[in-house]
Amino acid sequence: YEEDVVYSCDPNKPLLSLLLILVTVYVGVQIFNFKYSPYLNADKRVLVADYSLVVAVAAGTLLGSVIFKDIDLKMFSVDETRGIFEFVDFQSPPGVGMAVV
């Protein structure tokens, strides 16, 4: 147990996450339900409903980047010394893998 550890209680990050989740779900459901509206013809309504997730995520991202630009978010760290992909060596699996198979 370390007594010197200081935790910051910043309510902005959880509020940002909750707001973005709610906005994304609301926009996605509203656009998805557009296929039941009398506007446009049936094919175009289905096309709009098919892209509701993409539009909802884009709207949530835009909202988060514009309104909450003053909140300091931690960036993801990337180890650029490693390759993007690593191939698995299936010829020599570990002992646990052999026991499972």
N, C-alpha and C positions, 0 to 999 in steps of 0.2 A: 504494500500500500504506500503510494507516494503522496506526500502532502504538498509537495511543491508544484504539482501539476495544476495549471490554471485552464479552465474550460470557458470559452466565450459563449454566451447565450445570446446569439444574434437572431432575432425573430424574422429577419428579412428573407433568409434563404428558405425556411419552411413555408412562409407565406407565399413566396414566389412559386415554389413547387406546387402548392395546393391550388393557387390561382391558375397556373398554366394547365394543370390537369383538368380543372373544372371547365376552363374555356375551351380546351381541345375537345373534351367529350361533348360539351354543349354544341359547339359548331359542327362537329362530326355528325351528331344525331340529327340536328336540324337540316343539314344538307342531305343526309341519307333519307330523311323523311320527305324530301322534295319529290321523290318518285311517286308519291301519292297525291301530289297537287294537280290541279287542272291546267297548269301552265305548260307550254311547249307540247310536243307530241311524245308518245310513249318511249320511243328510242332515245330521244335527247334527255328525257327525265332519268332513264336508267343510266345513261352515260354520266350525267351529273352525279347521281348517287354512287356510281362506281368510284369516282374520284373524291368522295367526301373525306376519306381518311387523309389523303394527300393535302387537300385544302385545309383541313382542320389542323394538321401538324404545322403547315406553313403559317397559318394565322397565329397559332400559339407561339411559334418561334419568333415571328415578327413582333408580337406583343411583348414577349419576354426581352427581346433585344432593344426595343425602343423605350418601354416604360421603366424597366428595371436595369438600365445601363449603369446606374451609379452603384449597384451592388457588386462588391468584389467577389467574384466566383473563382474557385480554384480551377485552373486549367488541367487537362489530362496531360500526363507526362508520357512521352514516347521514347523508347530506347531505340535510337536510330542506328546503333551498331549491329543490332540483330536484323535479320531479314524479315520481310513481311510474312512470308509463308515458311513453314517448316514441314518437310515431308516425314511421315512416320515410317520407321523401319519395321515392316511387318515380318521380316525374315527372322528376327531375333527378339520376340516379345519377352518381357520380364516374367519371372516365375509366377507371380500372382495372376498375370494374364493367362498363362498356360493352365493354371488351376481352375480359372473361371470357364475356359473353353472346354 
